[in-house]
Amino acid sequence: LTDYSIILLIKGGNLSSTNTYQELVRKTYGLVGYLILSALQFLYPFIAMISYNIITGDTLTKVFQRIPGVGPDNVLTDRHFIILLTTIIFTLPISLYRDIAKLGKVSLTSLILTIVILIIVMVRTVTFSPQVPKSENAWIFAKSNAVQAVGVMSFAFICNHNSFLIYGSLEEPTLKNWSRVTHVSVSLALLISVVFAACGYITFTGYTEGDIFENYCRDDNLATFGRFCYGVTVILTFPLECFVTREVVANVFFHGNLSTVFHIVVTVVIIAVATGVSLAYDCLGIVLELNGVLSATPLVFIIPTACYLRLSQERWNHSDNLISCLILALGVLVMTVGFVLTIMYPQECSHGKEMFYCFPRNVSFQNSTLPP
């Protein structure tokens, strides 16, 4: 669906003679559509920034606990201190850059670390999985609240807001070349996501946390190295999302141009608010779910198809029109039902706690049956 949606977005751009997501929506649905899209494009990376801070606090505190001499009462094991420290030293200074091209090496480093993390998770599937008892009904494909997972997957696969920029960077920006690039990119992303998710779930089944590194034991040195790589990755990714939020603010309120003073002020305010929320709330799962259903789902499923349907000159029964209608209906369903389920049945969160299977006695008790 994401693959089809990205191609449909460029088709809509060609039909309307526009070369940005914002211009496409503005030409199709006017100022109201433009403002709705801008709000969603701000909301998605902003909530992502909050989730990155939560991950940083969760992972790096456990990394520092493995340093000799760092006890439970040490300031380095306080997630609030770690989030503030990394924000002041790393994410804020990097986010203050005006040119996103300067983050090229940062993005490459983040990609390399992601591959390292994936390898660690795969290795631990083989070596650690036998020590973790399987949860009840572990291999049921889907439960009644599976729609919530669609929101998280939408969050993981969204790239529509960058599509026009990448399309314009092609040597030959044709729909055929764009379709080929999209198929390869989304397929690779799917492969990585499936391997990551499958390895994680095979290892922990129903005990899987929103942040998978919360599942590994604190004395697991390989997992500790993975946590370190994970923490560095999200710290390096954070500024990319800040760039997007700041650009939305600049386009809506400052006609696309920020003076040096306002550039600094807007950046500091955005990061301060995101950091404040992440300090107050520490459960990652519900953050990802809400971001998926409220912002990613409209950006991926609803808006591109709505724009295409309004611009299309084809007959109503043309395949693109029919498929667009189905994706639009699915997007509305996922957004509505997913939001209701997320509020009614929020994901449980065992933030910062050692899992029961890390203690051999508890594992034995879980697997034993009481005598009659």
N, C-alpha and C positions, 0 to 999 in steps of 0.2 A: 504493500500500500504506500509506503514511503517512497519507494522507487517510482511508482506511477505518479504520485503527487508532485515530485520534484520535476518530472518531465512535463506534467500538465501546467506547472507554474510558468515554465519557459514558453510553452505554447500560448498561454494567456498573455505573456509579455510581448510576444510577436504579433498577436492579434490586436493589441492595444498600442503597439509601437512605444512601449515603455521598457526601461532597462533596470528598474529597481522594484523591489517588492512594494515599497511605499507608493511609488508612482502608479503601479498597476492597480492597487486597491483604491487610491484616490481617484483615478480616472474611471474606475468601475463603480464605486459606491460613494464617491464624494468625500467631503470633509469628515463626516461621521465615521465612515469606514476607515479613513486614514487615522483618525484618533483612536479607534478601537484597536487597529493593528499596532499602532505605536505603544499603546498600553500593554498589549500582549508581548511585544518585542522587548519592552522594558522589564515586564514581570518575569519572563522566562530566565534571562541571565541573572537577574537580581536574586531570585530564589536559588538559582544554581550557586551563586556566591555564598549564600547562607549554608547550603549543603556542603560546600567545600570547606568552610570554616569548621563545621561540625566534624567532618572527616579528619581534618588536621588535628583538632583537639583530641579526638578518640584515638588516633593512631600514634601520634608522636608522644603522648604521655606514656603509652606502653613501651615505646622504644626507649625512653629515658629511664624507665624503671629497671631496664636490664643493665644500666651502667652501674658498676660497683660503687657502693657508697650512697646511691640515691634511694632513699627509703620512701615509704608511703606518704610521709609527711613533708617530703621535699617539695619545694615550689615547682619543680620541673614536672611533677606528676599532677599538677592542677590544670585541668583543661582550659579554664578561663585565662590563666596566665599564659599558656602556650598560644592560645588564639590571639591574644593581645600582642604577644612578643612577635609572632610570625607576621602579623598585620603591620606592625610598626617597622620591622626590619626588612621585610621582603615584599609583601603584596602591595602596600601603599606606595613605596618608591617606584616599583616596576609599573604600577598602574598610572603613574603620573606622566609617563611617556606620551607624547602627542602622536607619534608615528607608529602605527601597529606593525610596520615592517621590521622594527627593531626587536620584535618578539619572535622572529623567525627561528633563531637558535634555541630560544626557550621552548618553542613548540616541538622542535626536533628532539630535544632532551626529554621532554615529557612523553613523546611517542616511544622512545627507546626504553624508558622506565616502565611504560605500560606493558611492553613485551616481556620485560623481566618479571613483572608481577604475574603475568599470565603463566609463565613457566613455573614460578613458585607454586601457584595454585594447582597446577597440573601435577607437579611432583608430590604435593601434600595429599592429593586425592589418592594416590597409590600408597603412600607411607602412613598417612594419618587416619584415613577413612575406616580401617578395621577397628580403631579404638573408640569410635563414636557410635553409640547405639542408634538404630534407626527408629524414627518416630512412628507413631501409629498411622496406618493408611498412607505410608510415605510415597507410594507409587501411584496414587490416584492422579490422573492427568490434570484435572481442574476441579475446584470447589465453587460454591455459589458466589463467592466474592472475587472471582477471577478477573472481572472487569478492572479492578484496581491495578492489576498487573499490566494491563494494556496501557494505562497511564504512565507507568514507570518505563515501559518499553518505548513509548512515544518520546519521553524525555531523553532516552538514550540515543534515539535515531534522528532526532530533529536536526536538519541542516538547511531547511528551506530559507532561512533568513540570510544565508550566505550564497544561495544558488546563483543569483544574478551576477554577483561579483566573480564567481568561478567561471560561469558561462562566458563572461566578457573577456576572461584571461586566456581562453582557448585560442590557438593559432588560427583555426577555422571554426568560428562560433556558429555551427549549424546544428539543427535539431538532431541529425543523425549522429554527429560526433558527441553531442551532449548526452544522448541516450546511451551511447557506449560507455562514456565516462561514469555516468550514473549507475549503470548496471554493475560495472566492476567495483566501484566504491562501496555501494550498498551491500553487495555480495560479500566483500571482504569484511565490512563491519558486522554483517550477520554472522559470518564464520567465527570471528573473534568473540562476539557476544554469546553465541551458543556454547562455545568451548568454555568460556568463563563461567556462564550460568550453570551448565551441566556439571562441570567439575565441582563447583561450589555446592550444588544441591546434592550430588552423589555423596559428598563428604558429610554434610550436616543434615540433610533431608529437612524435616519440619522444624528443626532448631535453627535454620539459617536466619541470620540477622540482616537488616537492611544494609549495614556495613559489614561485609564478609570477614574483615579482619578482626571484628569483635568476637568471632567464633573461635579463633585460634587461641591456644593457651599462652599465658604470658611467658613461660619458660621455653617456648618454641623459638629457637634462634633463627631458623630459616624464615619463619613467619615474621619475626621481629625485623629482619632485613627487608622483607616484603612490605611491612608497615612503613619503614623508613622511605622506601621507594615510592610508596603510595602517597605518603605525606608530602614528599617533594613534588610529585606529579600534580597534586591538587593545588599546591602553592603556586606552581608555575602556570597552571591553567586559569587560576583566579583572575589575573589581569586581563585576559582575553574577554571574559564576560564583563568586566568593568568597562572596557572599551565600548562594548555594545550599548550598555545602559547609558553611558555618558553621551554617546552619539545620538541616542533617541532623545535625551533631554535637550541636547544642542539643537536638533532639528525642529523639535516642537516649540521650544521657548526662545531660542536664540538664532533662528533662521540658519542653523547649520554652522555658525561661527562662534567660538568661545575665545574671549581674550585670555591672556595668561592668568590673570587673577581669577576669573570665573572658571577657567579650566581646573585650577587647583581647588577652588571652593567646591565645585560640583563633585569632583573626584573624592574629596575628603568626606563630604556629606553622604554620598552613596555608600562608601566603604564603612563609615561610622554606623550608619543605620543597619547595614547588613551584619556587621560585627556585633552590634547590640542585640539583634534578634538571635544570632547564633550563640551568644553567651547566655541568653535567657532560656533557650530551647535546645535540647540536645538529642532528639530522636530523629534519625535520618530518614527512616522509612516513610513516615507520613509527609515529610518535606518533599521527597521525590514524587510521591503519589499526587499530592496537591499540585505540584508544578506540572506534572504530566497531564492531568485532566483539565486544569484551568488555563494553561498557556500553550503547552506543546501540542495537545490535541487540536485546538482551533488552528494553530499555525500550520500543522501538517495536513489535517484532513478537511477542515471546514472551509477556510478562507480560499485556498487555491482552487478547490472545486466550485465554490460559489462564484468566484471571478470568471472561471472558464465557462460555466453554464450561462452566465450573462453575456459573455462576449461571443460565444460560439455561433457560427452561421450554419452549422450542420442541422439536418433534420433531427427531431426530438428522439428518434429511435436509433441514431448513430451510436456506435459502440462507446465512443468517448463520453457522450452525454449520459448514457445509461450507467456506465461505470462511475462517472462523477456523481450521479445521484445516489448511488449505493454508498460510495465513500462518504459523501456529505451526511447521509442518514446515519451511517455507522459512527461518524465523528460526533454528531449531536448525542447519540445514544451513550457512547463511551464517556463523553464529558458530563452528561447529566447523572447517569447511574454511578459512574466512578466517583463523582464528588459526594453524592449521598452516601455511598458505601464507605468512603474514607472517613466521613464525619461520624457515621453510625458505628463503624467497626474499625477504629484506628489500630494500626499495627502495634503489637506489643514491643516494648523496647527495653532491653536489659543493658543499657549503656554503662560501660565501665566495669561490669561484673564478670568474674571468672565463671565460665560455663561449667556445669556439673560434671561433665565427662573429663574435665581436667584433674579431677580428684578420683583416683582409682576406687575408693570405697563407694562413692556415689554411683559410679558406673556399675559396680557389682550389684548395688541395691536396686538400681533401675532395672537390671536384667533378671533379678531373682523373683521368685514367687513365694508368697507367704504360705506356710503350712496350714492345713485345714484345722 
